[in-house]
């Protein structure tokens, strides 16, 4: 992966504030817990299982598990600590992490998709992958994390999703 390839962002170190006491980090060498930071990793039970060459957002069960785990982590934090969500390498992992954090804001903080999108205004084009269908055929459309947040927000508004 050469530096001239605009899509080769896998090795770029990332550490950005997202919301009040939550940061996101990827490709950081070390992040140790201390009085200021508390590392948080993707819960093991939150995984994306593909059918073919698809890539999509996490399913509802994984979303609820993530929201529950992050909420518990934030409750265990000292008031002076920030939770840093440590994301594994790769655009797809970053995409799912961004989607899940946005889902947390929508479901726990009742934020609008516009407000959630504002939390991630630092994302550059190509930094996250679009979500695609479950086939091996060439992609003719992709969904953005914002598209998926919109569907999640609508489902929550209709009472289809409960995190408690």
C-alpha positions in Angstrom: 0.0 0.0 0.0 1.7 3.1 -1.2 1.4 6.6 0.2 0.0 7.8 -3.2 -3.1 5.5 -2.8 -5.8 7.7 -1.2 -7.6 4.7 0.1 -4.6 3.2 2.0 -5.5 4.8 5.4 -4.9 1.6 7.4 -1.7 2.8 8.9 -2.7 6.3 9.6 -2.8 7.0 13.4 -6.1 8.3 14.5 -7.2 9.7 17.9 -10.1 12.1 17.8 -12.6 13.4 20.3 -16.2 12.4 19.4 -18.4 13.6 22.2 -17.9 15.0 25.7 -16.1 12.1 27.4 -15.7 9.7 24.5 -12.8 9.6 22.0 -12.0 7.1 19.2 -8.6 5.8 18.3 -7.2 3.5 15.7 -3.6 2.4 15.0 -2.3 3.9 18.2 0.8 2.2 19.5 -0.3 2.0 23.1 -3.0 3.6 25.2 -2.8 2.7 28.8 -5.5 3.4 31.3 -4.7 6.2 33.7 -6.5 9.1 35.6 -7.3 10.7 32.2 -8.0 7.9 29.8 -9.9 4.6 30.0 -9.4 2.2 27.0 -12.6 0.6 25.7 -12.5 -2.2 23.1 -15.2 -3.7 20.9 -17.1 -6.2 23.1 -16.3 -9.8 21.9 -20.0 -10.5 21.3 -20.3 -7.6 18.8 -19.2 -9.0 15.5 -20.3 -8.6 11.9 -20.9 -11.9 10.1 -21.0 -11.7 6.4 -22.9 -14.0 4.0 -20.9 -13.4 0.8 -18.8 -10.4 -0.1 -21.1 -8.1 1.8 -20.2 -5.6 4.4 -22.9 -4.0 6.5 -23.6 -2.4 9.8 -23.8 -4.6 12.9 -27.2 -6.3 13.6 -29.6 -5.0 16.2 -28.4 -7.5 18.9 -24.8 -6.3 18.4 -25.9 -2.7 18.5 -27.8 -3.2 21.8 -24.9 -5.2 23.3 -22.5 -2.4 22.3 -24.7 0.4 23.7 -25.1 -1.6 27.0 -21.3 -2.2 27.3 -20.4 1.4 26.5 -23.0 2.7 28.9 -21.6 0.5 31.7 -18.0 1.6 30.9 -19.0 5.2 31.1 -20.8 4.7 34.4 -17.6 3.0 35.8 -15.4 5.9 34.8 -14.1 8.5 37.1 -15.5 12.0 36.3 -12.0 13.1 35.1 -11.6 10.2 32.7 -12.4 10.0 29.0 -13.3 6.6 27.4 -11.2 5.9 24.3 -12.8 3.5 22.0 -9.9 1.5 20.6 -10.7 0.3 17.0 -8.8 -2.5 15.2 -7.0 -1.6 12.0 -8.9 -1.2 8.7 -11.6 0.9 7.1 -14.4 -1.6 7.7 -13.6 -1.8 11.5 -13.5 2.1 11.6 -16.9 2.1 9.7 -18.5 -0.2 12.2 -17.0 1.7 15.2 -18.3 5.0 13.9 -21.7 3.4 13.2 -21.9 1.9 16.7 -20.9 5.1 18.4 -23.5 7.0 16.4 -26.0 4.3 17.4 -25.1 4.9 21.0 -25.7 8.6 20.7 -29.1 8.0 18.9 -30.3 5.4 21.4 -28.9 6.7 24.7 -28.7 10.5 24.1 -31.7 10.7 21.7 -29.5 12.7 19.3 -30.6 13.5 15.8 -28.7 12.0 12.9 -27.6 15.5 12.0 -26.1 16.0 15.5 -24.4 12.6 15.3 -23.0 13.4 11.9 -21.6 16.6 13.4 -19.7 14.5 16.0 -17.8 12.9 13.1 -17.2 16.0 11.0 -13.4 15.2 11.1 -13.8 12.1 9.0 -12.3 12.4 5.5 -13.8 11.0 2.3 -12.6 7.4 1.9 -11.8 7.0 5.6 -14.8 4.8 6.3 -16.2 2.1 4.0 -19.7 2.1 2.6 -22.0 -0.8 3.5 -22.9 -3.1 0.7 -25.3 -5.9 -0.2 -24.9 -9.7 0.4 -23.7 -10.8 -3.0 -20.5 -11.4 -4.9 -21.5 -9.2 -7.7 -20.0 -5.7 -8.3 -21.4 -3.1 -6.0 -23.9 -0.8 -7.7 -24.8 1.2 -4.6 -23.6 1.6 -1.0 -25.2 2.8 2.2 -23.3 5.4 4.3 -23.2 5.3 8.1 -25.6 8.3 8.0 -28.1 6.2 6.0 -27.9 3.5 8.6 -28.2 5.9 11.5 -31.4 7.3 9.8 -32.9 3.8 9.7 -31.9 3.2 13.3 -33.4 6.5 14.4 -36.6 5.7 12.7 -36.8 2.3 14.2 -36.2 3.8 17.7 -38.9 6.4 17.0 -41.4 3.7 16.2 -40.5 1.8 19.4 -38.9 -1.1 17.6 -35.6 -0.9 19.4 -35.1 -0.9 23.2 -31.7 -0.9 24.9 -32.9 -1.7 28.4 
